[in-house]
Amino acid sequence: MPEYLAPGVYVEEVSFRSKSIEGVATSTTGFAGVARTGPVQYTGGPSTTKPRLITSFTEFERVYGSLQPLALASGDRTNYMAHAVRAFFNNGGRRLYVSRVFAPAPNMLPGDSCARLPVVTTLGSAAWVARWPGEDGNVLVDTKTVRSKNLAFKYPQDPTDILQKHLWGVQVRTAKPGAVVELTVPPGAAPIGNTPLASATLFVVEEDSNRRQVFIDSTGNPAVLPDVPGVAVSLVELRVVVYQGTERADNYEYLGAHPAQRRYIGKVLERDDPEDENSLVWLDWAPGPNRFAAASLMMGLQAADKRLSGGDDGDLPSPDDLRGKEADPDNVNLRATGLEALGEIEDIAIVAMPDAGDMAGDKELSQACADHLIAHAEKERYRIAVIDAPAGSSISEIREFRGKFDTKYAALYHPWIEILDPLFPIVPGVPPRKLLLPPSGFVCGIYARSDIERGVHKAPANEVVRGLTKFELNINRARQDVLNPEGVNCLRFFEGRGSRVWGARTMSSDPEWKYVNVRRLFIYIEHSIDKATQWAVFEPNNDRLWANIRRMVEDFMFVLWRDGALIGQKPEEAYFVRCDRTTMTQNDLDNGRMICLVGLAPSRPAEYVIFRVGQWTADSKV
């Protein structure tokens, strides 16, 4: 009980009710695969490489690039990841984490695949560098100068001014330390627009202890601005526009070239934490000791070429690259990659690897990728994997592929899906170009759509597949009679009902975990209870705690039963919750264990709807 040490009135807040369990999200998805650009870990690269949360395909294009094919060292490749993300959102997905995987070309390092543009200055060299490897890093960087109006002024004479500021000469309004100013002496005309800068007319502003402005000229020494009638001094700033293709232009205004400036270009466009976390480039520049360096950098940036070069899409990752590596506990700069990076995000409930179905036509590599994806789902416990069959699999090949796995944490979908290529507009008289895509992106979106509209207890089947022209193969009833019992979920076309997911089985041989929705319902319940009962750790292990836990779990299970997730006409038939002396021995109590038993009767899908019809006579009694 609390301490009461001095006389007085003590008002205390207490709770007389049981706590609640808030259900976790079940539709958040994670993809690992190859993209044109975007966060990925490499030596000397940015530290912000965690998988990004994506909420629309437009956002994906800004962070991870477009649908354009990948120019890999082994040949051009369909951008399966981008197309899968597009299909995910078209089919009802809402939240997606993307973990980009990058494999450098042979005899290259990942950092070598980042585009660069050297910038030569009179006081050293700088460079524009693409933040991420990839051909999309070959952007166009247009740096222009922006000149202000005349800001020159002189302090008036003031008898009470102990600093005698009227003797300071020409000063510049709004110019902070580190600012670059440009001098114009009559009869010369003030330059306008993006007129090339000249070192003879540029000065870097500093301040002495009295806040008097000091002007550093091109020799690196203080200079006095001429005090003549008509002298003009303008503030010089930079505007940087970064163009990626014809669809994206990032604009950065009011940039300074000195670290003391509030909008220092090296800070706004830095490597690790830029102002825009999705910026495409960063400025590699070390100012050095020369006090005129800021002006020198401005002249170099204005005169530099525009196009970065050297960006490279690398090569096709191996299954081990897609699996990735865990974060190094002894080095904070070595973060998790690939699937392991998705493992650090607790919210994810569905995982897929869109590139796994086409590993340069090698089905053994596809099998290895599926192994890694299944192992990831089993390790994380609270997520399910959506597996793609290898591209072009016949009915015999898909059966052989399916027979190599036995897991309750994954589901296999077949066949691949054909779409109209969105990169090629339809032209009258010209056959439209088509693409074959793995089904995982479509299916993950359908999982999310079903969860949002009905709930995780509803099997994600008999749902319409959106955004396709047809399936790679026509699965009829005879073929599904072979595939369905083996745990292959078929995608089928029905005349008048469209294209639908026509299966909801896991890849498990255990009848208890035959159905996807049963596995996902238990994942949902277990994860929700796990998160909501963390408060109970180190609480006194007595009847009061046990009763609180029972009430909390029973309330949660009652809501599930009421929503149709459990079978039974009464709650007592649908679930039970026990947490008392019958579930714990004295040894459990002595060793700090509190054990709660929860039993539930999940609602399984009506996979076979059977009507028995027979004849009867009018005078018979039933």
C-alpha positions in Angstrom: 0.0 0.0 0.0 1.2 3.6 -0.5 3.1 5.4 2.2 1.3 8.0 4.3 3.9 10.0 6.2 2.3 13.3 7.0 -1.2 14.1 8.2 -3.4 15.2 5.3 -6.0 14.2 2.7 -4.9 11.8 0.1 -6.9 11.3 -3.1 -6.0 8.2 -5.1 -7.2 6.8 -8.4 -8.1 3.2 -8.5 -9.8 0.9 -11.0 -12.8 -1.3 -10.2 -13.1 -2.9 -13.6 -11.3 -5.5 -15.6 -9.0 -4.3 -18.4 -9.9 -4.7 -22.1 -8.3 -6.5 -25.0 -8.0 -4.5 -28.2 -7.8 -6.7 -31.3 -4.6 -6.3 -33.3 -4.6 -5.3 -37.0 -4.7 -8.3 -39.3 -4.5 -6.7 -42.7 -1.1 -5.0 -42.5 1.2 -6.7 -45.1 4.9 -6.9 -45.7 6.7 -7.4 -49.1 10.4 -8.1 -49.6 11.9 -7.8 -53.0 13.6 -5.8 -55.8 12.7 -2.2 -56.6 14.1 0.5 -58.8 15.1 2.8 -55.9 14.4 3.3 -52.3 15.8 2.6 -48.8 18.3 -0.3 -48.7 21.4 -0.8 -46.6 24.9 -0.5 -48.1 28.3 0.5 -46.8 28.7 4.2 -46.6 25.0 4.8 -47.3 22.2 6.4 -45.3 21.3 5.0 -41.9 17.5 5.3 -42.5 17.0 2.0 -44.2 14.1 0.5 -42.3 11.1 -0.8 -44.4 8.7 2.1 -45.1 5.0 2.0 -44.4 3.2 2.6 -47.7 -0.5 3.5 -47.9 -1.0 4.0 -51.6 0.6 3.1 -54.9 1.4 6.8 -55.5 3.4 6.8 -52.3 5.2 3.6 -53.4 6.2 5.2 -56.6 7.7 8.2 -54.8 9.7 6.0 -52.3 10.5 2.9 -54.3 10.2 3.9 -58.0 8.0 3.2 -60.9 6.7 0.2 -62.7 9.5 0.4 -65.3 11.4 -2.9 -65.8 14.7 -3.4 -64.0 17.9 -3.3 -66.0 19.7 -6.1 -64.1 23.2 -7.4 -65.0 21.6 -10.7 -66.0 19.1 -8.9 -68.3 15.9 -6.9 -68.2 13.3 -8.1 -65.7 9.7 -7.3 -65.0 9.3 -5.2 -61.9 7.3 -7.8 -60.0 7.5 -5.9 -56.7 6.0 -2.7 -58.1 3.2 -4.6 -59.9 2.4 -6.6 -56.8 2.1 -3.4 -54.8 -0.2 -1.9 -57.4 -2.3 -5.1 -57.4 -2.4 -5.1 -53.6 -3.9 -1.6 -53.4 -6.3 -2.3 -56.3 -7.7 -5.3 -54.5 -8.4 -3.5 -51.2 -5.1 -3.4 -49.3 -4.6 -0.4 -47.0 -1.2 -0.7 -45.2 2.0 -2.2 -46.6 5.6 -2.3 -45.4 8.2 -2.7 -48.1 11.7 -4.1 -47.6 13.9 -3.4 -50.6 16.6 -6.0 -51.5 19.5 -5.0 -53.7 22.2 -7.2 -55.0 25.2 -5.5 -56.7 26.4 -6.6 -60.1 29.4 -9.0 -60.2 32.6 -7.4 -58.9 30.8 -4.4 -57.6 29.8 -3.0 -54.2 26.3 -1.6 -53.5 27.7 1.9 -53.1 29.2 1.7 -56.6 25.7 1.5 -58.0 24.8 5.0 -56.7 24.8 7.7 -59.3 27.2 10.7 -58.8 27.8 14.1 -60.3 31.2 15.8 -59.4 31.0 19.5 -58.6 34.3 21.4 -59.0 34.8 24.5 -56.9 37.7 26.9 -56.4 38.2 25.6 -52.9 38.0 21.8 -53.4 35.3 19.5 -54.8 31.9 18.4 -53.9 29.5 15.9 -55.5 25.8 15.2 -55.8 25.2 11.6 -54.9 22.1 9.5 -55.3 20.9 8.4 -51.8 20.0 4.9 -53.0 21.5 2.5 -55.7 19.6 2.0 -58.9 19.2 3.4 -62.4 16.5 5.8 -61.1 19.4 7.6 -59.3 20.5 9.1 -62.7 18.4 12.2 -62.0 18.7 15.7 -63.3 19.8 18.3 -60.6 19.2 21.9 -61.6 20.8 24.4 -59.3 19.9 28.1 -59.7 20.7 31.3 -57.8 18.0 33.5 -56.4 19.0 37.1 -55.8 17.1 39.4 -53.5 16.5 43.1 -53.9 19.0 45.7 -52.6 19.4 45.1 -48.9 22.3 47.6 -48.2 21.8 50.2 -45.5 23.8 52.3 -43.0 22.9 52.9 -39.4 22.0 56.6 -38.7 24.0 58.6 -36.2 22.6 58.2 -32.6 24.2 60.1 -29.7 23.0 57.4 -27.3 24.6 54.6 -29.3 27.7 53.5 -27.3 28.7 51.2 -30.2 28.7 54.1 -32.7 27.0 51.9 -35.4 27.0 54.8 -37.8 30.7 54.2 -38.3 30.2 50.5 -39.3 29.8 51.4 -42.9 27.6 49.4 -45.3 25.6 46.6 -43.7 23.1 44.1 -45.2 19.5 43.6 -43.8 18.4 40.1 -42.9 21.9 38.7 -43.7 22.8 36.2 -41.0 26.3 34.7 -40.4 27.2 32.5 -43.3 25.0 34.3 -45.8 26.5 35.0 -49.3 25.9 38.5 -50.6 26.7 40.0 -54.0 28.0 43.6 -54.5 27.1 45.9 -57.3 29.0 49.2 -57.6 27.6 52.0 -59.9 27.5 52.4 -62.8 27.3 48.6 -63.1 23.9 47.1 -63.3 22.8 44.5 -60.7 22.7 41.0 -62.1 19.2 39.3 -62.2 17.9 35.8 -62.3 20.4 33.0 -62.8 23.2 35.2 -64.1 26.6 33.4 -63.4 28.2 34.3 -60.1 31.6 35.9 -60.0 34.0 35.5 -57.1 35.1 39.2 -57.3 31.6 40.4 -56.3 30.7 37.8 -53.7 31.3 38.0 -50.0 30.5 35.7 -47.1 28.9 37.4 -44.0 30.4 37.0 -40.6 29.7 38.9 -37.3 32.1 40.1 -34.6 31.4 40.2 -30.9 29.4 43.4 -31.3 27.1 41.8 -34.0 28.8 44.0 -36.6 28.8 42.4 -40.1 32.2 41.4 -41.5 32.5 40.6 -45.2 34.9 37.8 -46.3 36.2 38.2 -49.9 37.6 35.6 -52.3 41.0 35.7 -50.6 39.4 34.5 -47.4 40.1 37.8 -45.6 37.8 40.5 -44.3 37.0 43.3 -46.7 35.1 46.6 -46.4 32.2 47.2 -48.8 32.6 50.5 -50.7 30.5 53.3 -49.2 29.5 55.1 -52.4 26.1 56.4 -53.6 24.0 53.8 -55.4 25.9 50.8 -54.0 23.7 47.7 -54.0 24.1 44.5 -52.0 21.8 41.5 -52.6 21.4 38.3 -50.7 22.2 35.2 -52.8 20.4 31.9 -52.2 20.0 28.6 -54.1 17.0 26.9 -55.6 17.5 23.2 -56.3 15.1 21.2 -58.5 15.6 17.4 -58.8 14.0 15.8 -61.8 13.4 12.1 -62.0 12.0 11.2 -65.4 9.1 13.4 -66.5 6.7 12.7 -63.6 8.6 13.8 -60.5 10.2 17.2 -59.6 11.4 17.9 -56.1 11.8 21.6 -55.4 14.1 23.0 -52.5 14.0 26.7 -52.0 15.9 29.4 -50.0 19.1 27.3 -49.5 22.3 28.6 -48.0 25.8 27.3 -48.5 27.2 27.8 -45.0 26.6 25.4 -42.1 25.6 28.4 -39.9 22.6 29.0 -42.2 19.2 27.8 -41.0 18.5 26.2 -44.4 22.0 25.0 -45.1 22.0 22.9 -48.3 24.2 20.3 -46.7 21.5 19.8 -44.0 18.4 20.1 -46.1 19.9 17.6 -48.6 22.0 15.5 -46.3 22.6 11.7 -46.5 21.0 10.4 -43.3 18.2 12.7 -42.2 17.2 15.1 -45.0 14.3 17.5 -44.7 12.4 15.3 -47.2 12.9 11.7 -46.1 12.3 10.6 -49.7 14.8 13.0 -51.3 16.7 11.4 -54.2 20.1 13.0 -53.8 22.5 14.3 -51.1 25.4 16.8 -51.2 28.8 15.3 -50.4 30.7 18.4 -49.3 33.2 19.2 -46.5 33.6 23.0 -46.3 37.1 23.1 -45.0 38.8 26.0 -43.2 38.6 28.7 -45.9 36.1 31.4 -44.9 35.0 32.0 -48.5 34.0 28.3 -49.0 30.2 29.0 -49.0 30.5 31.4 -52.0 32.8 29.0 -53.8 30.3 26.2 -53.4 27.5 28.3 -54.8 29.6 29.1 -57.9 30.4 25.4 -58.4 26.8 24.2 -58.0 25.6 26.8 -60.4 28.1 25.9 -63.1 28.0 22.1 -62.6 26.6 19.7 -65.1 23.0 18.7 -64.5 22.8 14.9 -64.9 24.0 12.3 -62.4 25.4 9.1 -63.9 26.5 5.7 -62.9 23.3 4.5 -61.3 22.9 0.7 -61.7 20.1 -1.7 -60.9 22.5 -4.4 -59.8 21.7 -8.1 -60.3 19.0 -10.6 -59.4 19.2 -11.3 -55.6 19.8 -14.8 -54.4 17.3 -16.5 -52.0 19.7 -15.7 -49.1 19.7 -12.0 -50.2 15.9 -12.0 -50.1 15.9 -13.6 -46.7 18.4 -11.0 -45.5 20.4 -10.8 -42.3 19.5 -10.0 -38.7 20.7 -6.7 -37.2 24.2 -6.8 -35.7 23.7 -6.4 -31.9 27.2 -5.1 -31.6 27.0 -2.5 -34.4 24.1 -0.2 -34.6 25.0 0.7 -38.2 24.4 -2.8 -39.5 20.6 -3.1 -39.5 18.4 -6.0 -40.6 17.8 -6.5 -44.3 15.3 -8.4 -46.5 12.7 -10.5 -44.7 14.6 -10.1 -41.4 13.9 -6.4 -41.6 10.2 -7.1 -41.8 10.6 -9.3 -38.7 11.3 -6.3 -36.6 7.9 -4.7 -37.4 5.3 -6.1 -35.0 2.2 -4.9 -36.9 2.7 -7.1 -40.0 0.3 -10.1 -40.3 0.8 -11.1 -43.9 4.1 -11.5 -45.8 4.9 -12.2 -49.4 7.9 -12.2 -51.7 6.7 -11.2 -55.2 10.0 -12.0 -56.9 10.3 -15.6 -55.6 8.2 -17.1 -58.4 10.6 -16.2 -61.1 14.2 -16.7 -60.1 15.6 -16.7 -63.7 13.5 -19.8 -64.5 15.2 -21.9 -61.8 12.4 -23.7 -59.8 14.9 -24.8 -57.1 15.7 -21.2 -56.4 12.0 -20.5 -56.1 11.6 -23.4 -53.7 14.5 -21.9 -51.6 12.7 -18.6 -51.5 9.5 -20.2 -50.4 11.4 -22.1 -47.7 12.8 -18.8 -46.4 9.4 -17.1 -46.4 7.8 -20.0 -44.6 10.6 -20.1 -42.0 10.1 -16.4 -41.5 6.4 -16.8 -40.8 6.9 -19.7 -38.4 9.6 -17.8 -36.6 7.5 -14.7 -36.1 4.4 -16.8 -35.2 1.9 -14.0 -35.7 1.9 -13.8 -39.5 1.0 -16.0 -42.5 3.0 -16.3 -45.8 1.4 -16.1 -49.2 3.4 -18.3 -51.5 3.7 -18.0 -55.3 4.0 -21.0 -57.5 6.9 -20.9 -60.0 6.1 -19.2 -63.2 4.7 -21.4 -66.0 4.0 -24.4 -63.7 1.9 -27.2 -65.1 -0.5 -29.2 -63.0 2.2 -31.8 -62.4 4.9 -29.2 -61.5 2.6 -27.4 -59.1 1.8 -30.7 -57.3 5.5 -31.5 -57.1 6.2 -28.0 -55.7 3.4 -28.2 -53.2 4.6 -31.6 -52.0 7.9 -30.2 -50.7 6.3 -28.2 -47.9 4.2 -28.8 -44.8 3.4 -25.8 -42.7 0.3 -24.2 -41.2 1.7 -20.7 -41.6 1.6 -20.5 -45.4 -0.9 -20.8 -48.3 -0.1 -21.5 -51.9 -1.9 -19.9 -54.8 -2.0 -20.9 -58.5 -1.9 -19.9 -61.4 -0.2 -16.6 -62.3 -2.3 -13.7 -63.5 -2.3 -11.8 -66.8 -2.8 -8.1 -66.9 -2.6 -5.3 -69.5 0.8 -3.7 -69.2 0.1 -0.2 -67.7 3.3 1.2 -69.2 2.0 0.8 -72.8 -1.2 2.8 -73.6 -3.8 1.1 -75.8 -3.5 2.2 -79.4 -6.3 1.3 -81.9 -5.3 -1.4 -84.3 -2.3 -2.5 -82.1 -2.6 -5.5 -79.9 -2.2 -4.4 -76.3 0.9 -5.6 -74.4 0.3 -8.0 -71.6 2.2 -9.2 -68.5 2.1 -12.3 -66.3 2.4 -11.5 -62.6 2.5 -13.7 -59.5 -0.7 -13.9 -57.6 0.7 -12.9 -54.2 0.1 -9.2 -54.6 -3.6 -9.7 -55.7 -4.2 -12.3 -52.9 -2.7 -10.2 -50.1 -5.0 -7.3 -51.1 -7.9 -9.7 -51.0 -6.9 -10.9 -47.5 -6.9 -7.3 -46.4 -10.2 -6.5 -48.1 -11.9 -9.5 -46.5 -10.5 -8.6 -43.1 -11.7 -5.0 -43.3 -15.2 -5.9 -44.7 -16.0 -9.1 -42.8 -13.3 -10.0 -40.3 -10.3 -12.3 -40.0 -12.6 -15.2 -39.3 -14.0 -15.1 -42.9 -12.1 -17.3 -45.3 -10.5 -15.0 -48.0 -12.0 -17.0 -50.8 -15.0 -16.7 -53.2 -13.7 -13.1 -53.5 -13.4 -11.3 -56.9 -9.8 -10.7 -58.2 -9.6 -7.2 -59.6 -7.4 -5.8 -62.3 -6.7 -8.7 -64.6 -7.5 -9.9 -68.1 -7.3 -13.6 -67.4 -5.4 -16.3 -65.6 -2.3 -18.0 -67.0 -4.1 -21.3 -67.0 -7.8 -22.3 -67.0 -8.4 -24.3 -63.9 -11.6 -26.3 -64.3 -13.3 -28.5 -61.8 -11.4 -31.6 -62.9 -8.1 -30.0 -62.3 -9.2 -28.5 -59.0 -10.4 -31.9 -57.8 -6.7 -32.9 -58.0 -5.2 -29.7 -56.6 -7.6 -28.7 -53.8 -7.1 -31.8 -51.6 -3.4 -31.2 -51.8 -3.6 -27.7 -50.4 -3.2 -25.7 -53.7 -5.6 -22.7 -53.7 -6.8 -22.2 -57.3 -7.7 -19.0 -59.0 -10.7 -19.6 -61.3 -12.9 -17.8 -63.8 -16.7 -18.4 -63.6 -19.0 -17.3 -66.4 -21.2 -14.5 -65.1 -19.4 -14.3 -61.7 -15.9 -13.2 -62.8 -12.5 -14.2 -61.6 -12.3 -15.5 -58.1 -10.1 -17.0 -55.4 -11.5 -20.5 -55.1 -9.6 -22.0 -52.2 -8.7 -21.3 -48.6 -6.4 -24.0 -47.4 -3.0 -23.8 -45.8 0.0 -26.0 -46.7 -0.4 -28.2 -43.7 -1.1 -31.9 -43.4 -2.7 -31.4 -40.0 -6.5 -31.4 -40.3 -6.8 -28.9 -37.3 -5.0 -26.3 -39.4 -6.4 -27.0 -42.8 -8.0 -23.7 -43.4 -6.4 -20.3 -43.8 -9.1 -18.4 -41.8 -8.8 -20.8 -38.8 -5.0 -20.3 -38.7 -5.4 -16.5 -39.0 -8.1 -16.4 -36.4 -5.9 -18.1 -33.8 -3.0 -15.8 -34.8 -5.3 -12.8 -34.2 -6.5 -14.1 -30.8 -3.1 -15.1 -29.6 -1.4 -11.8 -30.7 -4.2 -9.7 -29.2 -4.0 -11.5 -25.8 -0.2 -11.3 -25.9 -0.2 -7.5 -26.4 -3.1 -6.7 -24.0 -1.8 -8.7 -21.0 1.7 -7.3 -20.8 0.5 -5.3 -17.8 0.1 -8.6 -15.8 3.9 -9.3 -15.7 5.2 -8.9 -12.1 1.7 -8.4 -10.7 0.9 -10.3 -7.5 0.0 -13.8 -8.6 -3.2 -14.4 -6.6 -6.9 -14.8 -7.0 -7.4 -11.1 -7.8 -5.1 -11.2 -10.8 -6.6 -14.5 -12.0 -10.2 -13.1 -11.9 -9.1 -10.0 -13.7 -7.5 -12.1 -16.5 -10.5 -14.3 -16.8 -12.9 -11.4 -17.1 -10.7 -9.7 -19.7 -10.3 -12.8 -21.9 -14.0 -13.8 -21.6 -15.1 -10.3 -22.7 -12.9 -10.5 -25.7 -14.1 -14.0 -26.6 -17.7 -13.0 -26.2 -17.3 -10.3 -28.8 -15.8 -12.8 -31.2 -18.7 -15.2 -30.7 -21.2 -12.4 -31.2 -19.5 -11.5 -34.5 -19.7 -15.0 -35.8 -16.1 -16.0 -35.5 -17.0 -19.0 -33.2 -19.6 -21.7 -33.4 -22.1 -22.5 -30.7 -25.6 -21.3 -29.9 -24.5 -20.0 -26.5 -21.1 -18.5 -25.3 -20.6 -21.6 -23.1 -20.6 -23.8 -26.3 -18.2 -21.5 -28.1 -15.4 -21.0 -25.7 -14.1 -21.4 -22.1 -11.5 -19.5 -20.1 -9.9 -21.0 -17.0 -7.4 -19.3 -14.7 -7.4 -20.7 -11.1 -6.0 -23.4 -9.0 -7.1 -26.0 -11.5 -4.7 -24.6 -14.1 -1.7 -24.0 -11.8 0.2 -26.2 -9.4 2.0 -25.0 -6.3 5.2 -25.5 -8.3 3.9 -23.1 -10.9 3.1 -20.5 -8.3 6.5 -21.0 -6.6 8.2 -20.4 -9.9 6.2 -17.3 -10.8 4.0 -18.9 -13.5 0.4 -17.8 -14.1 -1.3 -20.2 -16.5 -4.6 -19.4 -18.3 -6.4 -21.9 -20.5 -8.5 -20.6 -23.3 -10.5 -23.0 -25.5 -12.5 -22.0 -28.5 -14.5 -23.6 -31.3 -13.6 -21.7 -34.5 -16.0 -21.3 -37.4 -14.7 -23.2 -40.4 -15.7 -22.3 -43.9 -18.5 -24.1 -45.7 -16.1 -25.4 -48.3 -18.6 -28.0 -49.6 -22.2 -26.8 -49.7 -24.4 -29.9 -50.2 -28.1 -30.1 -50.9 -29.7 -33.5 -50.8 -32.8 -33.7 -53.0 -35.1 -36.7 -53.2 -38.6 -37.7 -54.2 -41.5 -38.0 -51.7 -45.2 -38.7 -52.1 -47.9 -36.2 -51.1 -49.3 -38.5 -48.4 -46.1 -39.4 -46.7 -45.2 -37.9 -43.4 -41.8 -36.5 -42.7 
